[in-house]
């Protein structure tokens, strides 16, 4: 009950954020602490083929260590032990290379893979089952205190290595952010954001397959057939130019058949769509 009242008292908490976050109040209930730890370990083994057993995950995965330390720091932060919370966060950063502000809210089964260089800001909110790879920044672009400055990741979001998600917007449920993308606007649920600045690839999935597609895990935010929208646009322009070239050749042939002399373009100047498509790829 106290956790619910605490979350409701945060002024920047969006109304649409309705996850059971259980934000790592592990010091309050030891049974809950160990249950959540087992859940995190099982989740890592399920998502990382390199994880051989629970002992290896518990002792060798800095992402798990950072999540555990954040639970302690978060408890201190919410019980008016601000300095101690920041100090625990600082020690965890030294030990793991992952910086999580104790004010950040982190849901269940969040997997920080490799993790080195990950930065999660004060007002960031991460929903259940999210995956974050190394070098990711969940950063803010505002200098105002007391307002939400950092992004919200909804359930199942995947943030690829080196991605920068900057601002107080939402990355939707099961959305994916490709490696090294710079995201400065909201990403719809199920969509993929790639590039710098990030461009949105909308999810196009038949209704019959939508459920299974939403559950499919995509490492590093890479999705099958997830072409860059700019690349698709360029391919479309090349195809259109090739079609126009073909029409011009037919018109030239018709004029010659009618006895009208026309100068043909030199062979070296003719449009080569195959060569252009290779350049775009």
C-alpha positions in Angstrom: 0.0 0.0 0.0 2.8 2.4 0.9 4.5 1.6 -2.5 1.3 2.6 -4.4 0.9 5.9 -2.4 4.6 6.6 -3.1 4.3 6.2 -6.8 1.1 8.2 -6.9 2.8 11.1 -5.1 5.5 11.5 -7.9 4.4 14.6 -9.9 6.0 13.5 -13.1 4.6 10.0 -13.2 2.5 9.6 -16.4 -1.1 8.4 -15.9 -0.7 5.7 -18.6 2.2 4.0 -16.7 0.3 1.2 -15.0 2.8 -1.6 -14.6 3.2 -3.4 -11.3 6.8 -2.1 -11.1 7.7 -3.6 -7.7 10.7 -1.2 -7.9 13.2 -3.2 -6.0 12.1 -2.6 -2.4 14.1 -5.8 -1.6 15.2 -4.8 1.8 11.6 -4.7 3.1 10.8 -8.3 2.5 13.6 -10.9 2.2 11.2 -13.5 0.7 10.3 -11.0 -2.0 13.9 -10.2 -2.5 15.0 -13.7 -3.2 11.9 -14.5 -5.3 12.6 -11.5 -7.5 16.3 -12.5 -7.8 15.4 -16.0 -8.9 13.0 -14.4 -11.5 15.8 -12.2 -12.8 18.3 -15.1 -13.1 15.7 -17.3 -15.0 15.0 -14.3 -17.3 18.7 -13.8 -18.1 19.2 -17.6 -18.8 16.2 -17.5 -21.2 17.5 -14.5 -23.1 21.2 -15.0 -23.2 22.5 -18.2 -24.9 25.9 -17.6 -23.3 24.4 -18.0 -19.8 25.1 -21.6 -18.7 23.7 -21.8 -15.2 22.3 -19.7 -12.3 25.6 -19.5 -10.4 27.4 -18.1 -13.4 24.7 -15.5 -13.9 24.7 -14.5 -10.2 28.5 -14.1 -10.0 29.4 -12.9 -13.5 26.7 -10.7 -14.9 27.2 -7.0 -14.0 23.7 -6.1 -15.3 22.2 -8.3 -12.6 24.6 -6.8 -10.0 23.5 -3.2 -11.0 19.8 -4.1 -10.7 20.4 -5.6 -7.2 22.3 -2.5 -6.1 19.7 -0.2 -7.6 17.1 -2.0 -5.3 19.1 -0.9 -2.3 19.7 2.6 -3.6 16.1 3.0 -4.5 15.0 2.0 -1.0 17.3 4.6 0.5 16.1 7.2 -2.0 12.4 6.7 -1.2 13.1 6.6 2.6 14.7 10.1 2.6 18.2 8.7 2.7 19.1 10.6 -0.5 22.9 10.7 0.0 23.2 7.0 0.9 21.1 6.2 -2.2 23.4 8.2 -4.4 26.5 6.7 -2.7 25.3 3.1 -3.3 24.6 4.1 -6.9 28.1 5.5 -7.2 29.7 2.3 -5.8 27.6 0.2 -8.2 28.8 2.3 -11.1 32.4 1.7 -10.1 31.9 -2.0 -9.8 29.7 -2.6 -12.8 30.2 0.3 -15.2 26.4 0.9 -15.1 25.0 4.1 -13.7 21.4 4.0 -12.5 20.1 7.0 -10.6 18.3 5.8 -7.4 15.3 7.9 -8.5 14.8 5.7 -11.6 11.9 3.2 -11.5 12.8 -0.3 -12.8 10.2 -3.0 -13.4 10.6 -6.8 -13.2 12.7 -9.1 -15.3 14.7 -6.1 -16.8 17.9 -7.4 -18.5 20.9 -5.2 -18.9 23.1 -7.2 -21.2 26.9 -6.6 -21.0 25.9 -3.2 -19.6 29.2 -1.3 -19.7 28.5 2.4 -20.3 24.7 2.2 -19.6 23.3 5.4 -18.0 19.8 5.6 -16.7 18.6 9.0 -15.5 16.6 10.1 -12.4 13.1 10.2 -13.9 13.5 7.3 -16.3 10.9 4.5 -16.0 11.5 1.0 -17.3 8.6 -1.4 -17.6 8.7 -5.2 -17.1 10.7 -7.5 -19.5 12.7 -4.7 -21.1 16.2 -5.4 -22.5 19.0 -2.8 -22.5 22.4 -3.4 -24.2 25.8 -1.8 -23.5 26.4 1.9 -24.1 22.7 3.0 -23.9 21.8 6.3 -22.4 18.3 7.1 -21.1 18.9 10.8 -20.8 17.1 14.0 -20.3 17.1 17.2 -22.3 15.6 19.6 -19.8 17.3 21.4 -16.9 14.1 21.9 -14.8 13.9 20.2 -11.5 10.8 18.4 -10.3 9.6 17.5 -13.8 10.0 14.3 -15.8 13.1 14.7 -18.0 13.9 11.1 -19.0 12.1 8.5 -21.2 9.7 5.8 -20.3 10.1 2.3 -21.7 7.0 0.3 -21.7 6.8 -3.5 -21.3 9.1 -5.5 -23.6 11.0 -2.6 -25.2 14.5 -3.5 -26.5 17.2 -0.8 -26.7 20.2 -1.8 -28.9 23.9 -1.1 -28.1 25.0 2.5 -28.1 21.5 3.9 -28.6 20.7 7.3 -27.1 17.1 7.8 -26.0 16.8 11.5 -25.0 13.7 13.2 -23.6 10.6 12.8 -21.6 8.6 10.6 -24.1 7.5 7.0 -24.3 9.0 4.1 -26.1 6.0 1.9 -26.6 5.3 -1.7 -25.6 7.5 -4.2 -27.5 9.1 -1.4 -29.5 12.7 -1.7 -30.6 15.5 0.9 -30.9 18.4 -0.2 -33.2 22.0 0.1 -32.2 23.5 3.6 -32.2 20.1 5.2 -32.9 19.5 8.6 -31.5 15.8 8.8 -30.4 14.3 12.2 -29.6 10.6 11.5 -30.1 8.1 8.9 -29.1 8.3 5.4 -30.6 4.9 3.7 -31.1 4.2 0.3 -29.6 5.6 -2.5 -31.8 7.6 -0.2 -34.0 11.4 0.0 -34.6 13.5 3.2 -34.5 16.8 3.3 -36.4 19.3 5.9 -37.5 20.5 9.3 -36.4 18.2 11.0 -35.9 16.0 8.0 -35.5 13.4 7.2 -38.1 10.3 5.1 -37.2 9.6 1.8 -39.0 5.9 1.0 -38.3 5.1 -2.5 -37.4 3.1 -4.2 -40.3 2.0 -7.6 -39.0 -1.1 -9.6 -40.1 -3.6 -9.9 -37.3 -3.3 -13.7 -37.1 0.4 -13.4 -36.5 0.4 -10.3 -34.3 0.4 -12.1 -31.0 3.4 -14.3 -31.8 5.3 -11.5 -33.4 4.9 -9.3 -30.3 6.5 -12.0 -28.2 9.4 -12.6 -30.5 12.7 -11.4 -28.9 15.0 -9.4 -31.2 18.6 -9.2 -29.9 20.1 -5.7 -30.1 16.8 -4.4 -31.5 17.5 -6.0 -34.9 14.3 -7.3 -36.5 13.9 -9.6 -39.6 13.1 -7.6 -42.8 13.4 -4.3 -40.8 14.8 -2.2 -43.6 15.7 1.5 -43.0 12.8 3.6 -44.2 15.2 6.0 -46.0 16.7 3.0 -47.9 13.1 1.9 -48.9 12.4 5.4 -50.2 15.6 5.5 -52.2 14.9 2.0 -53.7 11.4 3.3 -54.7 12.9 6.3 -56.4 15.4 4.1 -58.3 12.6 1.8 -59.4 10.6 4.7 -60.6 13.5 6.2 -62.5 14.2 2.8 -64.2 10.5 2.6 -65.2 10.7 6.1 -66.8 13.9 5.1 -68.6 12.1 2.1 -70.0 9.2 4.3 -71.2 11.6 6.7 -72.9 13.3 3.9 -74.7 10.0 2.7 -76.0 9.1 6.2 -77.2 12.4 6.5 -79.0 11.9 3.2 -80.7 8.4 4.4 -81.9 9.7 7.7 -83.2 12.5 5.9 -85.2 9.9 3.4 -86.6 7.9 6.5 -87.8 11.0 7.8 -89.6 11.8 10.6 -87.1 15.5 10.8 -86.4 16.4 10.9 -82.7 19.9 10.9 -81.1 20.3 8.1 -78.6 22.1 8.7 -75.3 25.7 7.5 -75.0 25.9 4.0 -73.5 28.0 5.4 -70.6 25.2 7.8 -69.6 22.4 5.3 -69.5 20.7 4.7 -66.1 21.8 1.5 -64.3 19.3 0.7 -61.6 21.1 -2.5 -60.4 24.3 -0.4 -59.7 22.3 2.3 -57.9 20.5 -0.3 -55.7 23.8 -1.8 -54.7 25.0 1.6 -53.6 21.9 2.1 -51.5 22.2 -1.3 -49.9 
